[in-house]
Amino acid sequence: MIKEFKEFSTGAILNIADEELLQLYVKTELIGLFTFIWSRTTDVVIQIDGIMVTLQKDKIIVLTPNQYFKFISGSDAIVYQFNREFYCIKDHDKEVSCMGVLFYGNSTFPIINLDHKEHNKLDQLHKVFLDELDTVDTIQAEMLRMLMSRFIITTTRLIKQQSNYNNLDEQVNLIRNFNILVETYFRKEHAVKFYAEKLFKSPKTLSNNFSKFEKSPLQIIHDRIILEAKRLLIYTDKSAKEIAYEIGFEDASHLSRMFKRHTSFSPSEFRKQLKPKSIGKY
């Protein structure tokens, strides 16, 4: 089952589907749309940026358009996909507060755990989504955007709770803004000082705000650089030198050293041993 909403005046697209939509991704390709995959009752196995992921039942994984994706196996999944024209994450961030947490946050692909109560809540919301897709009238687009807003708010709340973000609103906002800045500037700016100045903080103050979380500001910057380098090594024919220039290194050896520290391989060695890696079940 694949249901699609299109708004020709704006180019907006919303897909609501089951695993049939995932089965279209038989080859690795850019996923191209903001995507939620909910494994409802069975495991779903997928490949993201060359990494094999087993998504256990009652979990939701969140993907962004620039991630490379391939479906491996699974059934009884619910999939939501939309483009910026349908729902602009940036424009609605004051409403849903998902930028830098749900999308473009510390985690390469955030995974949300659902308990029985949250499962039922989202199950009911899904039924409303399907009803609204079958109701073609002048306010259909507005209704679908409202429902997507509700879904994003719900999943953002859950991931904040599960990531120990509770009662840390000021810190969370700082971290969110930092993550957004990294996503915007990582190809050119690699120093914590640049981001600290953008946030009107000293590098030390910025780092202190990350002390209760898994990664430091510098680790987040480096992780994003390495992720982009991996994507370009796996999915393009660009040389290591070309990739280094593309992500802001005037000297390719600087990227090579950073890459080896993070992966134990040089870029050329990494490309030679390419094979999807498994990171187990979630």
ChimeraX attribute file (.defattr): number of C-alpha atoms within 10 A of each C-alpha:
attribute: neighborCount
match mode: 1-to-1
recipient: residues
	/A:1	9
	/A:2	12
	/A:3	14
	/A:4	12
	/A:5	18
	/A:6	14
	/A:7	13
	/A:8	8
	/A:9	6
	/A:10	9
	/A:11	11
	/A:12	16
	/A:13	18
	/A:14	25
	/A:15	19
	/A:16	21
	/A:17	19
	/A:18	20
	/A:19	21
	/A:20	15
	/A:21	19
	/A:22	22
	/A:23	14
	/A:24	10
	/A:25	16
	/A:26	11
	/A:27	12
	/A:28	16
	/A:29	15
	/A:30	17
	/A:31	18
	/A:32	16
	/A:33	19
	/A:34	21
	/A:35	20
	/A:36	20
	/A:37	22
	/A:38	29
	/A:39	25
	/A:40	20
	/A:41	14
	/A:42	16
	/A:43	22
	/A:44	24
	/A:45	19
	/A:46	20
	/A:47	18
	/A:48	21
	/A:49	23
	/A:50	21
	/A:51	17
	/A:52	21
	/A:53	21
	/A:54	20
	/A:55	23
	/A:56	20
	/A:57	18
	/A:58	19
	/A:59	21
	/A:60	24
	/A:61	19
	/A:62	20
	/A:63	25
	/A:64	20
	/A:65	16
	/A:66	15
	/A:67	20
	/A:68	21
	/A:69	24
	/A:70	23
	/A:71	20
	/A:72	17
	/A:73	13
	/A:74	19
	/A:75	16
	/A:76	16
	/A:77	22
	/A:78	21
	/A:79	21
	/A:80	21
	/A:81	22
	/A:82	23
	/A:83	19
	/A:84	16
	/A:85	13
	/A:86	21
	/A:87	19
	/A:88	13
	/A:89	20
	/A:90	14
	/A:91	10
	/A:92	13
	/A:93	12
	/A:94	10
	/A:95	13
	/A:96	19
	/A:97	19
	/A:98	23
	/A:99	20
	/A:100	23
	/A:101	24
	/A:102	27
	/A:103	22
	/A:104	23
	/A:105	21
	/A:106	25
	/A:107	16
	/A:108	17
	/A:109	16
	/A:110	16
	/A:111	22
	/A:112	23
	/A:113	18
	/A:114	19
	/A:115	11
	/A:116	8
	/A:117	9
	/A:118	15
	/A:119	16
	/A:120	12
	/A:121	14
	/A:122	16
	/A:123	14
	/A:124	11
	/A:125	16
	/A:126	18
	/A:127	11
	/A:128	14
	/A:129	18
	/A:130	14
	/A:131	11
	/A:132	17
	/A:133	20
	/A:134	12
	/A:135	12
	/A:136	11
	/A:137	9
	/A:138	8
	/A:139	10
	/A:140	16
	/A:141	19
	/A:142	11
	/A:143	15
	/A:144	20
	/A:145	16
	/A:146	13
	/A:147	17
	/A:148	20
	/A:149	16
	/A:150	16
	/A:151	17
	/A:152	19
	/A:153	16
	/A:154	15
	/A:155	23
	/A:156	20
	/A:157	19
	/A:158	18
	/A:159	18
	/A:160	17
	/A:161	13
	/A:162	13
	/A:163	13
	/A:164	11
	/A:165	17
	/A:166	11
	/A:167	9
	/A:168	11
	/A:169	10
	/A:170	10
	/A:171	16
	/A:172	18
	/A:173	15
	/A:174	17
	/A:175	21
	/A:176	22
	/A:177	19
	/A:178	24
	/A:179	23
	/A:180	20
	/A:181	19
	/A:182	26
	/A:183	16
	/A:184	12
	/A:185	15
	/A:186	20
	/A:187	18
	/A:188	14
	/A:189	17
	/A:190	19
	/A:191	14
	/A:192	21
	/A:193	17
	/A:194	17
	/A:195	24
	/A:196	18
	/A:197	12
	/A:198	12
	/A:199	15
	/A:200	11
	/A:201	15
	/A:202	16
	/A:203	18
	/A:204	11
	/A:205	11
	/A:206	23
	/A:207	16
	/A:208	14
	/A:209	17
	/A:210	16
	/A:211	11
	/A:212	11
	/A:213	13
	/A:214	10
	/A:215	15
	/A:216	18
	/A:217	25
	/A:218	14
	/A:219	13
	/A:220	20
	/A:221	25
	/A:222	19
	/A:223	19
	/A:224	21
	/A:225	23
	/A:226	20
	/A:227	14
	/A:228	20
	/A:229	20
	/A:230	21
	/A:231	16
	/A:232	20
	/A:233	20
	/A:234	19
	/A:235	15
	/A:236	10
	/A:237	10
	/A:238	13
	/A:239	12
	/A:240	20
	/A:241	16
	/A:242	13
	/A:243	22
	/A:244	23
	/A:245	15
	/A:246	16
	/A:247	19
	/A:248	17
	/A:249	19
	/A:250	12
	/A:251	11
	/A:252	15
	/A:253	14
	/A:254	11
	/A:255	24
	/A:256	19
	/A:257	14
	/A:258	18
	/A:259	22
	/A:260	15
	/A:261	11
	/A:262	12
	/A:263	12
	/A:264	12
	/A:265	17
	/A:266	19
	/A:267	24
	/A:268	12
	/A:269	11
	/A:270	17
	/A:271	16
	/A:272	12
	/A:273	9
	/A:274	12
	/A:275	12
	/A:276	14
	/A:277	13
	/A:278	13
	/A:279	10
	/A:280	12
	/A:281	12
	/A:282	15
